[in-house]
Amino acid sequence: MSERATSPDGWPANKPVDNKADWKRFEASDKAAGFEISDDFERFDQRNDMFNRAFWDDEVITDHVTAFFQAYIHPKPRKADGFTQWDYALLNASWSVSNEFSARGGKTGVREGFLDPFKKFTPLAPTKVDIDDPEKAASRLKKVAEFFGADAFGITEYDERFAYASMADVRTNEREEKFNPVTEGMTSVIIVGHGMDFGLVRSYPSALGASATGREYSREAAVATSIASFIQGLGYNAIASSNDSALTIPYAIKAGLGEYGRNQMVITPGHGPRIRFSKIFTDMPLAHNKPIKSGVTETCNVCQKCADACPPKALPYGPPKEGGENRSTIKGVKKWSANCEKCFSYWTKMHADCAICMRVCPYNKDFSKWYMRLFRDLLNSPLRKVMLWLDDKLKFDARKPPHEWWGDTPAP
């Protein structure tokens, strides 16, 4: 049986909050990040995210959902461009490293990178290095992260509001609750960005395009665990995490990596929305970055390209608002919120993830080119409406036929 929401607006019964007074210390950083959090705020339970609901919620479970998950194990290629055997082979290969991590703890109810943080590889050193300069320690850590392959890096204060109130146990379809290990003793959250392939993202929606996501999940597993191992070697606790344990977006914004967009993504200076994040929770003394403000919010206020392009109409129009349309949206935060049920339903019918909203975003550009960096800067200026018009005129958001990524012209 599914857990039915009883209130008119569909909110789940998440964890009651009894320590809101302790959260006043976050007011300054909330304001700097543009967060508006009301007294109705409730910490999020992991079992309420869409991928977990697909196993226990009768309102979500369908034959399409089953076929969607099976496509990652036994794909069914078809003649459609972007969904051939070549495309699915790349998609599943891109996930292979991530899948090895996530599968190894299944018998104990652990699915690393999706439901649980990564297992520690390096034992805690018996002695701690002395850190009398957190700024220098943070600078060194950034150098280490870049050495291991990080495309972006930031550090923010650990904020228990954004850690899951409880985790979900993979051993049961009901996703029964279990303890969240990142909630004890941590003082900082390191956010590592992993840029997605521009050419592949341009081919969304397709199985080929979805390879851009799979590759970054695999990279996250390697990079985040390497950074955590380094910190453990210095004598400090570190827990590496991917799409698990906590809500990543608020940490990434507070760590100065970008701003929140209408498409529910962090819009970053270096990759636009085309980036994924991993996290390392630690008690290592580190200096924290500050949120940035470059004009993204102002652009999203007048741009609706992602909402217009969304096939199931899951993205919002209008200004940010508190609330949401289903239990997979956090309560008590004023923001743009998607209808997660509509979004996930569309994914399952395609047998691949979508990300059209990422592709059409005017910030989805190749910023290695100087003229695209200029475009970005003007998009963040009072000339934003002109740049949005130009973006439409030049069809920068157009889908690239997947076969072109392979170098095939015309389509096979």
C-alpha positions in Angstrom: 0.0 0.0 0.0 1.2 3.5 -0.7 1.5 6.2 1.9 -1.3 8.6 1.0 -1.0 12.3 1.7 -3.8 13.6 3.7 -3.5 17.4 3.4 -5.1 19.1 0.4 -1.8 20.2 -1.1 -0.3 16.7 -0.9 2.5 17.1 1.7 4.0 14.0 3.2 4.4 13.7 6.9 8.1 14.4 7.1 10.0 14.9 10.3 8.7 17.4 12.8 11.2 20.2 13.6 12.1 20.9 17.2 15.3 22.9 16.9 14.5 25.8 14.6 16.0 28.2 17.1 19.4 26.6 16.3 19.0 27.6 12.6 19.1 31.3 13.2 22.9 31.1 12.6 22.1 30.3 8.9 20.1 33.5 8.4 22.9 35.6 7.0 24.1 32.9 4.5 20.4 32.1 3.6 20.0 35.8 2.6 23.3 35.8 0.7 22.2 32.7 -1.2 18.7 34.1 -1.9 17.0 31.4 0.2 13.6 32.2 1.6 12.7 29.5 4.2 9.5 29.8 6.2 8.5 28.4 9.6 6.7 25.6 7.7 10.0 24.1 6.7 10.4 20.3 7.1 13.4 18.3 6.5 13.1 15.9 3.6 12.8 12.1 3.9 14.8 10.2 1.3 11.9 7.8 0.6 9.9 10.6 -0.8 12.2 11.3 -3.8 10.7 10.1 -7.1 13.2 7.3 -7.6 12.3 5.8 -4.2 8.6 6.3 -4.7 8.9 4.2 -7.8 9.3 1.2 -5.5 6.6 1.9 -2.8 4.1 4.4 -4.0 1.1 3.0 -5.9 0.5 6.5 -7.4 3.9 6.2 -9.2 4.4 2.5 -9.9 3.5 1.6 -13.5 4.6 -0.8 -16.2 6.5 2.1 -17.7 8.5 2.5 -14.5 9.5 -1.2 -14.5 10.6 -0.9 -18.2 12.5 2.2 -17.5 14.7 0.6 -14.8 15.1 -2.6 -16.9 16.4 -0.5 -19.8 19.6 0.1 -17.8 20.1 -3.7 -17.5 18.5 -5.2 -20.6 18.0 -2.3 -23.1 15.7 -2.6 -26.0 17.3 -0.7 -28.9 15.2 0.6 -31.7 15.7 2.3 -35.0 15.0 5.8 -33.7 18.0 8.1 -33.9 19.7 8.2 -30.5 18.1 4.9 -29.3 20.1 2.4 -31.3 22.3 -0.4 -29.9 25.3 1.8 -30.2 23.6 4.5 -28.1 22.5 2.1 -25.4 25.9 0.5 -25.3 27.5 3.9 -24.6 24.8 4.7 -22.0 25.3 1.6 -20.0 29.1 1.7 -20.3 29.0 5.3 -19.0 27.2 4.0 -15.8 29.5 1.0 -15.4 31.8 2.4 -12.7 28.9 4.0 -10.8 27.0 0.7 -11.0 30.0 -1.2 -9.5 30.0 1.1 -6.5 26.2 1.0 -6.0 25.9 -2.8 -6.3 28.6 -3.9 -3.9 26.6 -3.3 -0.7 23.2 -4.4 -1.8 23.0 -7.4 0.5 23.5 -5.2 3.5 20.9 -2.7 2.4 23.4 -0.2 1.0 23.4 1.3 -2.5 26.4 3.7 -2.6 25.9 6.9 -4.5 22.1 6.7 -4.8 20.7 5.8 -1.4 23.9 5.8 0.7 27.3 7.6 0.9 30.3 5.8 -0.4 32.2 3.3 1.7 35.5 4.6 3.1 38.6 3.3 1.4 41.2 4.7 3.7 41.3 4.2 7.5 41.4 7.3 9.6 45.0 8.3 10.3 45.9 7.9 14.0 47.1 11.5 14.3 45.6 14.7 12.8 47.7 17.2 10.9 47.6 20.6 12.7 45.5 23.2 10.8 46.0 26.7 12.0 45.0 28.3 8.7 41.7 27.1 7.3 42.1 29.3 4.2 45.3 27.5 3.3 43.8 24.1 4.1 40.9 24.9 1.7 43.3 26.1 -1.0 45.3 22.9 -0.8 42.1 20.8 -0.8 41.0 22.6 -4.0 44.3 21.7 -5.6 43.8 18.1 -4.6 40.3 18.0 -6.0 41.5 19.5 -9.3 44.2 16.9 -9.5 41.6 14.1 -9.1 39.5 15.7 -11.9 37.1 18.2 -10.3 35.7 20.8 -12.7 34.4 23.1 -9.9 35.0 23.2 -6.2 33.5 25.0 -3.2 33.1 24.6 0.5 30.2 25.6 2.8 29.1 25.1 6.4 27.3 21.8 7.2 23.6 22.7 7.5 21.5 19.9 9.0 18.4 21.3 7.3 19.5 19.9 4.0 20.6 16.5 5.2 17.9 13.8 4.8 15.9 13.4 8.0 16.1 9.7 7.3 17.6 7.4 4.7 15.8 4.6 2.7 16.7 0.9 3.1 17.1 -0.7 -0.4 16.4 -4.1 1.0 12.6 -3.4 1.1 10.3 -2.1 -1.6 8.8 0.0 1.1 12.1 1.8 1.5 11.9 1.6 5.3 13.8 4.4 7.2 17.3 4.1 8.5 19.8 6.4 10.1 21.6 9.0 8.1 25.4 8.8 8.9 26.3 12.3 7.7 24.2 14.0 10.5 26.8 13.5 13.2 29.9 15.5 13.9 30.3 17.2 10.5 31.2 20.9 10.2 31.8 21.4 6.5 30.5 20.2 3.1 32.8 20.2 0.2 31.0 20.4 -3.2 32.7 19.1 -6.3 31.4 19.9 -9.8 31.6 17.5 -12.7 30.9 19.1 -16.1 28.7 17.2 -18.6 29.7 16.7 -22.2 28.3 19.6 -24.3 27.8 17.6 -27.5 25.9 14.8 -25.7 23.6 17.2 -23.8 22.7 18.8 -27.2 21.3 15.5 -28.3 18.8 15.2 -25.4 16.3 13.6 -25.2 18.0 10.4 -26.3 19.7 7.3 -24.8 22.9 8.7 -26.3 22.4 12.0 -24.5 21.8 10.2 -21.2 25.4 9.0 -21.4 26.4 12.4 -20.3 24.7 11.8 -16.9 26.1 8.3 -16.5 29.7 9.4 -17.1 29.5 12.0 -14.4 28.0 9.6 -11.9 30.9 7.3 -12.6 33.4 10.2 -12.3 31.7 11.4 -9.1 32.3 8.0 -7.5 36.0 8.1 -8.3 36.7 11.7 -7.6 34.7 12.1 -4.4 36.1 8.9 -2.8 39.6 10.0 -3.7 39.2 13.3 -2.0 37.6 11.7 1.1 40.5 9.2 1.3 42.9 12.2 1.2 41.1 13.8 4.1 41.0 10.6 6.1 44.8 10.4 5.6 45.1 13.7 7.3 43.3 12.4 10.3 39.9 14.0 9.8 36.6 12.2 9.1 35.3 12.4 5.6 32.2 10.9 4.0 31.9 10.9 0.2 28.5 11.3 -1.2 26.9 11.5 -4.6 23.1 11.7 -5.2 22.4 10.5 -1.6 22.4 11.6 2.0 21.4 15.2 1.5 19.9 17.8 -0.9 22.9 18.8 -3.0 21.6 22.0 -4.6 21.4 24.2 -1.5 24.9 23.2 -0.5 26.2 23.9 -4.0 24.6 27.4 -4.0 26.0 28.2 -0.5 29.4 27.0 -1.6 29.5 29.7 -4.3 29.2 27.4 -7.3 26.2 28.9 -8.9 22.6 30.2 -8.7 19.2 28.5 -8.7 17.4 28.4 -12.0 13.8 27.9 -13.1 14.8 24.5 -14.4 15.6 23.4 -10.8 19.3 23.3 -11.6 22.3 25.2 -10.3 23.4 27.6 -13.1 27.2 27.8 -12.9 29.6 30.3 -14.5 31.7 27.6 -16.1 29.1 25.1 -17.4 25.7 26.7 -17.0 23.3 24.0 -15.9 25.4 21.3 -17.5 27.0 20.0 -14.4 26.6 17.4 -11.7 27.8 17.6 -8.1 29.3 15.2 -5.5 29.8 16.0 -1.8 32.2 15.3 1.0 31.1 15.8 4.5 34.0 16.4 6.9 35.1 17.7 10.3 38.3 19.2 8.8 38.7 22.9 9.7 38.2 24.7 6.4 37.4 28.2 5.2 34.0 28.5 3.5 33.1 30.1 0.2 30.3 32.6 -0.2 27.3 32.5 -2.5 27.6 34.4 -5.8 25.1 36.7 -7.5 25.7 37.3 -11.1 22.2 37.9 -12.5 20.9 34.4 -13.1 17.8 34.9 -11.0 16.9 38.1 -12.9 17.3 36.2 -16.2 15.2 33.3 -15.1 12.5 35.8 -14.0 12.0 36.9 -17.6 13.0 33.6 -19.3 10.6 30.6 -19.6 12.4 28.6 -22.2 12.7 25.5 -20.0 9.0 25.6 -19.0 7.9 26.2 -22.7 10.1 23.3 -23.9 9.1 20.7 -21.2 7.0 18.0 -23.0 4.9 17.0 -19.9 4.7 20.7 -18.7 6.3 19.8 -15.4 8.2 23.1 -14.9 6.7 26.2 -13.4 5.8 29.5 -14.9 5.7 32.8 -13.0 7.7 33.8 -9.9 9.0 31.4 -7.3 6.6 30.3 -4.6 6.5 28.2 -1.5 4.9 24.8 -1.8 4.7 22.3 -4.6 2.4 19.9 -6.2 3.5 16.6 -4.7 5.3 15.0 -1.8 8.7 15.0 -3.7 9.0 18.7 -3.2 10.5 20.0 0.0 8.1 22.0 2.1 8.7 25.6 3.4 11.1 26.9 0.8 10.1 29.6 -1.7 11.6 28.5 -5.0 10.7 27.3 -8.5 9.5 23.7 -8.0 8.8 21.1 -10.7 5.9 18.6 -10.7 8.2 15.7 -10.2 5.5 13.1 -11.0 4.9 14.5 -14.5 8.7 14.7 -15.1 9.5 11.2 -14.0 6.5 9.8 -15.9 7.9 11.2 -19.1 11.3 9.7 -18.4 9.8 6.3 -17.9 7.8 6.4 -21.2 11.1 7.2 -23.1 13.1 4.5 -21.2 15.8 7.2 -20.7 16.3 10.5 -18.9 15.2 13.7 -20.5 17.1 17.0 -19.6 15.5 19.0 -22.4 15.3 21.8 -19.8 19.1 21.6 -19.5 19.6 21.6 -23.3 17.4 24.7 -24.0 18.7 26.8 -21.1 20.3 29.9 -22.5 23.2 29.3 -20.1 23.9 26.0 -21.8 26.8 27.1 -23.9 30.4 26.1 -24.6 32.2 28.7 -22.4 35.6 27.6 -23.7 34.8 30.0 -26.5 35.3 33.7 -25.7 32.2 34.8 -27.6 30.0 32.5 -25.5 31.5 33.9 -22.3 30.6 37.3 -23.7 27.1 36.0 -24.4 26.8 34.8 -20.8 28.0 38.2 -19.4 25.5 40.1 -21.5 22.7 37.6 -20.5 23.5 38.6 -16.9 23.2 42.3 -17.7 20.3 44.6 -18.3 20.6 43.5 -22.0 19.2 40.0 -21.0 16.0 40.3 -23.0 18.0 41.2 -26.1 20.3 38.2 -25.5 17.3 35.9 -25.0 15.9 37.1 -28.4 19.2 36.4 -30.0 19.3 33.0 -28.4 16.0 32.2 -30.1 17.0 33.8 -33.4 20.2 31.8 -33.7 18.5 28.6 -32.4 21.2 27.9 -29.9 18.7 25.6 -28.1 18.1 23.4 -31.1 18.5 19.6 -30.6 21.5 18.2 -32.4 20.6 14.9 -34.1 22.2 12.1 -32.1 23.8 10.5 -35.1 25.9 13.6 -35.7 27.7 13.0 -32.4 28.9 9.8 -33.9 30.1 11.6 -37.0 27.4 10.0 -39.2 25.9 12.2 -41.9 23.2 11.4 -42.8 21.6 9.2 -40.1 22.3 5.5 -40.6 
